[in-house]
Amino acid sequence: MKDTVIQTKELLKEYRGRAAVKELNLNIRQGEIYGFLGPNGAGKTTTIRMLLGLIKPTSGSIEIFGRELRRNKLQILRKVGSLVESPSYYGHLSALDNLEAIRRILDVPKPRIAEVLDIVSLTGEERRPVKGFSLGMKQRLGIAAALLGSPELLILDEPTNGLDPSGIQEIRSLIKRLPEEQGITVLVSSHLLSEIEQMAGTVGIIREGQMVYQDTIAHLQEQAAGDLRLALSEPEAALELAVRRGCGGGLQEGRLILPRMSNARVALLIKELVENGHAIYRVEEHRQSLEEFFLQVVGGGQS
């Protein structure tokens, strides 16, 4: 079983009596890309700032690499890279000079600059003034700066925000490579489910400061898979047969609605319906999109 890199317990952050984050229990394992998902204002950036020690929780605990953040802040943060909101840089300086300034602060070997430029695919552009970079290139430079200290954990807050489709694809491709090629655990926040779905293996959905869903992307897709709809003769009798066979189901506008099941089980049920005199007019698979499921989770109650 993979080690836990980030674990929060009952994390609470209040501002003037209003809870921006409440009873938040994050669980992020080593080597995974964890998608931290929620609408704007849901508490994602507040949570990230607490994880980075930039603000103190009102109550609750944060453990990173198995150690309590409050007591081991400097030792922990030496192994963490981050990009919160927009990257900071000197526009008149080149990418090389910007990274050199950070390298001196971190006191890492000079060859590390060339390594991170290669990781983010900026080799060949390093001597250009950063003010001439595209937004995607600037974002990649921000990630290069976050990687300079060879972190074991990378925290990215809305890294694709404001980028065009090409820039989004560049950042997405970069993030997906990091765990496999660099052994880095990644926490990436976004308000776009479509982005998280294409990057992350695990997702945590936050709404009004509370975690409402935390599981694998695969399980999220299963829950949003939808149902099977049959237009057929004598739907009431067909429903009785389906229930007797343990398939469950219901009726809607004269159609038999069945829960998701294996292809083999569907074929067996249809065969039995036909053998019992039912005429099957149409079989449709109704799929709820992940976006619909996401809106249902963040707009409704707990999942």
C-alpha positions as CSV (number, residue, x, y, z in Angstrom):
1,M,0.0,0.0,0.0
2,K,1.3,3.5,-0.9
3,D,2.3,5.8,1.9
4,T,0.1,8.8,2.7
5,V,1.8,12.1,1.7
6,I,-0.9,14.5,2.9
7,Q,-3.5,13.8,5.6
8,T,-5.7,16.4,7.2
9,K,-8.1,15.8,10.0
10,E,-11.2,17.9,10.7
11,L,-9.4,21.0,9.2
12,L,-11.2,24.2,10.0
13,K,-10.5,27.8,8.9
14,E,-12.8,30.6,10.0
15,Y,-12.7,34.3,9.1
16,R,-14.8,36.5,11.5
17,G,-16.9,33.5,12.5
18,R,-17.5,32.3,8.9
19,A,-16.0,28.9,8.0
20,A,-14.1,29.1,4.7
21,V,-13.0,25.4,5.2
22,K,-14.7,23.1,7.6
23,E,-14.1,19.5,8.8
24,L,-11.9,18.8,5.8
25,N,-10.3,15.4,5.7
26,L,-7.9,15.1,2.8
27,N,-6.0,11.8,2.1
28,I,-3.4,11.9,-0.7
29,R,-1.1,9.0,-1.4
30,Q,2.4,8.9,-2.7
31,G,3.0,9.0,-6.4
32,E,-0.6,10.0,-7.4
33,I,-2.1,13.0,-9.1
34,Y,-4.8,14.2,-6.8
35,G,-7.4,16.5,-8.3
36,F,-8.8,19.0,-5.9
37,L,-12.1,20.1,-7.5
38,G,-14.7,22.6,-6.6
39,P,-16.5,25.8,-7.8
40,N,-14.7,29.2,-7.4
41,G,-14.9,30.2,-3.7
42,A,-15.4,26.7,-2.5
43,G,-12.3,26.8,-0.3
44,K,-9.6,25.3,-2.5
45,T,-7.0,28.1,-2.3
46,T,-7.6,28.5,1.5
47,T,-6.9,24.8,2.0
48,I,-3.7,25.0,-0.2
49,R,-2.5,28.0,1.8
50,M,-2.9,26.1,5.0
51,L,-1.0,23.1,3.5
52,L,1.8,25.4,2.6
53,G,1.9,27.0,6.1
54,L,0.9,30.4,4.7
55,I,-2.1,30.7,7.0
56,K,-2.9,28.9,10.2
57,P,-5.9,26.6,10.6
58,T,-8.5,27.6,13.2
59,S,-8.5,24.0,14.3
60,G,-7.7,20.5,13.0
61,S,-4.4,19.0,12.0
62,I,-2.2,18.7,8.9
63,E,0.3,15.9,8.4
64,I,2.6,15.9,5.4
65,F,5.1,13.0,4.9
66,G,3.8,11.6,8.1
67,R,4.8,14.6,10.2
68,E,2.7,17.3,11.8
69,L,3.1,20.5,9.8
70,R,2.9,23.0,12.7
71,R,5.9,21.4,14.5
72,N,8.0,20.5,11.4
73,K,7.2,23.3,9.0
74,L,10.7,24.0,7.7
75,Q,11.8,20.4,7.2
76,I,8.5,19.6,5.4
77,L,8.4,22.6,3.1
78,R,11.9,21.9,1.9
79,K,10.4,18.9,0.1
80,V,7.4,20.8,-1.3
81,G,7.2,22.8,-4.5
82,S,4.2,25.0,-5.2
83,L,2.6,27.3,-7.7
84,V,-0.3,29.3,-6.2
85,E,-2.3,31.5,-8.5
86,S,0.0,33.3,-11.0
87,P,3.8,32.7,-11.1
88,S,6.1,35.5,-10.0
89,Y,8.9,36.5,-12.3
90,Y,11.0,39.4,-13.5
91,G,9.7,40.2,-17.0
92,H,12.9,41.9,-18.2
93,L,15.1,39.0,-17.2
94,S,15.4,35.7,-19.1
95,A,14.0,32.4,-17.8
96,L,17.6,31.4,-17.0
97,D,18.2,34.5,-14.8
98,N,14.8,34.2,-13.1
99,L,15.7,30.6,-12.1
100,E,19.2,31.5,-11.1
101,A,17.8,34.0,-8.6
102,I,15.7,31.3,-7.0
103,R,18.5,28.7,-7.2
104,R,20.7,31.0,-5.1
105,I,18.0,31.3,-2.4
106,L,17.4,27.5,-2.4
107,D,21.1,26.8,-2.6
108,V,20.8,24.0,-5.1
109,P,23.4,22.9,-7.7
110,K,23.6,25.1,-10.8
111,P,23.0,22.1,-13.3
112,R,19.5,21.8,-11.7
113,I,18.4,24.8,-13.8
114,A,19.0,23.0,-17.1
115,E,17.3,19.9,-15.7
116,V,14.0,21.7,-14.8
117,L,14.0,23.7,-18.1
118,D,14.2,20.3,-19.9
119,I,11.4,18.9,-17.7
120,V,9.0,21.8,-18.6
121,S,10.2,21.8,-22.3
122,L,11.7,25.4,-22.2
123,T,15.1,24.3,-23.3
124,G,16.1,26.7,-26.2
125,E,13.9,29.5,-24.8
126,E,15.9,30.1,-21.6
127,R,17.7,33.3,-22.8
128,R,14.6,35.1,-24.0
129,P,13.1,37.8,-21.7
130,V,10.1,36.3,-19.9
131,K,7.9,39.3,-20.8
132,G,7.8,37.9,-24.4
133,F,6.6,34.4,-23.2
134,S,3.1,33.2,-23.9
135,L,0.9,32.6,-20.8
136,G,1.5,28.8,-21.2
137,M,5.3,29.3,-21.2
138,K,5.1,31.6,-18.2
139,Q,3.1,28.9,-16.4
140,R,5.6,26.3,-17.3
141,L,8.4,28.6,-16.0
142,G,6.5,28.8,-12.7
143,I,6.4,25.0,-12.5
144,A,10.1,24.9,-13.3
145,A,10.7,27.2,-10.4
146,A,8.6,25.0,-8.2
147,L,10.6,22.0,-9.3
148,L,14.0,23.6,-8.7
149,G,14.4,22.3,-5.2
150,S,13.7,18.7,-6.3
151,P,10.4,18.4,-4.3
152,E,8.7,15.2,-3.4
153,L,5.3,16.9,-3.4
154,L,4.1,19.5,-5.9
155,I,1.0,21.7,-5.2
156,L,-0.5,23.5,-8.1
157,D,-3.4,25.9,-7.7
158,E,-5.5,26.3,-10.9
159,P,-2.4,25.9,-13.1
160,T,-4.5,26.0,-16.4
161,N,-6.5,29.1,-15.5
162,G,-6.7,31.6,-18.3
163,L,-4.7,29.5,-20.8
164,D,-5.8,28.8,-24.3
165,P,-6.4,25.2,-25.4
166,S,-2.8,24.7,-26.5
167,G,-1.4,26.0,-23.2
168,I,-3.9,23.8,-21.3
169,Q,-2.7,20.8,-23.2
170,E,1.0,21.7,-22.5
171,I,0.4,22.0,-18.7
172,R,-1.8,18.9,-18.6
173,S,0.8,16.8,-20.4
174,L,3.6,18.1,-18.1
175,I,1.7,17.3,-14.9
176,K,0.8,13.8,-16.1
177,R,4.5,13.0,-16.6
178,L,5.7,14.1,-13.2
179,P,4.8,11.1,-11.0
180,E,6.2,8.6,-13.5
181,E,9.3,10.4,-14.6
182,Q,10.2,12.4,-11.5
183,G,8.5,10.4,-8.7
184,I,6.6,13.4,-7.6
185,T,3.2,13.4,-5.9
186,V,1.0,16.1,-7.3
187,L,-2.0,18.0,-5.8
188,V,-3.7,20.0,-8.5
189,S,-6.7,22.2,-7.9
190,S,-9.3,23.3,-10.6
191,H,-12.9,24.3,-11.0
192,L,-13.1,22.3,-14.2
193,L,-14.0,18.6,-14.0
194,S,-12.9,18.0,-17.6
195,E,-9.4,19.1,-16.7
196,I,-9.2,17.0,-13.5
197,E,-10.7,14.0,-15.3
198,Q,-7.8,14.0,-17.9
199,M,-5.0,14.4,-15.3
200,A,-5.9,12.9,-12.0
201,G,-6.3,9.4,-10.7
202,T,-8.1,10.5,-7.5
203,V,-10.4,13.4,-7.0
204,G,-11.7,15.3,-3.9
205,I,-14.7,17.5,-4.5
206,I,-15.2,20.5,-2.1
207,R,-18.3,22.5,-1.8
208,E,-18.7,25.5,0.6
209,G,-15.6,24.4,2.4
210,Q,-16.7,20.8,2.9
211,M,-15.5,17.6,1.2
212,V,-18.5,16.1,-0.5
213,Y,-16.7,13.4,-2.5
214,Q,-13.3,11.7,-2.3
215,D,-12.5,8.7,-4.4
216,T,-10.9,7.5,-7.6
217,I,-11.8,9.0,-11.0
218,A,-12.7,5.5,-12.1
219,H,-15.3,5.2,-9.3
220,L,-16.6,8.7,-10.1
221,Q,-17.2,7.5,-13.7
222,E,-19.0,4.4,-12.5
223,Q,-21.3,6.4,-10.4
224,A,-22.1,8.7,-13.4
225,A,-22.6,5.8,-15.7
226,G,-26.4,6.1,-15.9
227,D,-28.9,3.4,-16.7
228,L,-30.5,1.1,-19.3
229,R,-33.9,2.0,-20.8
230,L,-36.1,-0.5,-22.6
231,A,-39.2,0.4,-24.7
232,L,-41.2,-2.8,-24.8
233,S,-44.7,-4.3,-24.6
234,E,-46.4,-4.8,-21.2
235,P,-43.8,-2.8,-19.2
236,E,-45.5,-3.6,-15.8
237,A,-45.2,-7.3,-16.4
238,A,-41.6,-6.8,-17.7
239,L,-40.7,-4.9,-14.5
240,E,-42.1,-7.8,-12.3
241,L,-39.9,-10.3,-14.2
242,A,-36.8,-8.0,-13.9
243,V,-37.4,-7.7,-10.1
244,R,-37.8,-11.4,-9.7
245,R,-34.5,-11.9,-11.5
246,G,-32.8,-9.5,-9.0
247,C,-32.2,-6.8,-11.6
248,G,-34.3,-4.2,-9.8
249,G,-35.5,-1.3,-11.9
250,G,-38.5,1.0,-12.3
251,L,-40.9,2.5,-14.9
252,Q,-40.7,5.9,-16.5
253,E,-43.0,7.1,-19.2
254,G,-44.0,3.5,-20.1
255,R,-40.3,2.4,-20.4
256,L,-38.5,-0.1,-18.2
257,I,-35.5,1.6,-16.5
258,L,-32.8,-0.8,-15.3
259,P,-29.7,0.0,-13.2
260,R,-26.3,-0.4,-14.8
261,M,-25.3,-4.1,-15.2
262,S,-22.9,-6.3,-17.2
263,N,-23.5,-7.0,-20.9
264,A,-24.0,-10.7,-20.2
265,R,-26.7,-10.0,-17.6
266,V,-28.5,-7.6,-20.0
267,A,-28.5,-10.2,-22.8
268,L,-29.9,-12.8,-20.4
269,L,-32.7,-10.6,-19.2
270,I,-33.6,-9.5,-22.8
271,K,-33.6,-13.2,-23.9
272,E,-35.9,-14.1,-21.0
273,L,-38.3,-11.1,-21.7
274,V,-38.6,-12.2,-25.4
275,E,-39.2,-15.9,-24.3
276,N,-42.0,-14.6,-22.1
277,G,-43.8,-12.9,-25.0
278,H,-42.5,-9.3,-24.7
279,A,-41.8,-7.4,-27.8
280,I,-38.6,-5.3,-27.4
281,Y,-38.9,-2.1,-29.4
282,R,-35.8,-0.3,-28.3
283,V,-32.8,-0.6,-25.9
284,E,-31.0,2.5,-25.0
285,E,-28.1,3.2,-22.6
286,H,-28.6,6.5,-20.9
287,R,-25.3,8.0,-19.6
288,Q,-25.2,10.9,-17.2
289,S,-22.2,13.0,-18.1
290,L,-19.5,13.6,-15.4
291,E,-20.3,17.3,-15.6
292,E,-24.0,16.5,-14.7
293,F,-22.8,14.4,-11.8
294,F,-20.4,17.1,-10.6
295,L,-23.1,19.7,-10.7
296,Q,-25.4,17.3,-8.8
297,V,-22.7,16.8,-6.1
298,V,-21.8,20.4,-5.7
299,G,-25.3,21.6,-6.0
300,G,-27.0,19.0,-3.9
301,G,-26.2,17.2,-0.7
302,Q,-23.5,14.8,0.3
303,S,-22.4,12.0,-2.1
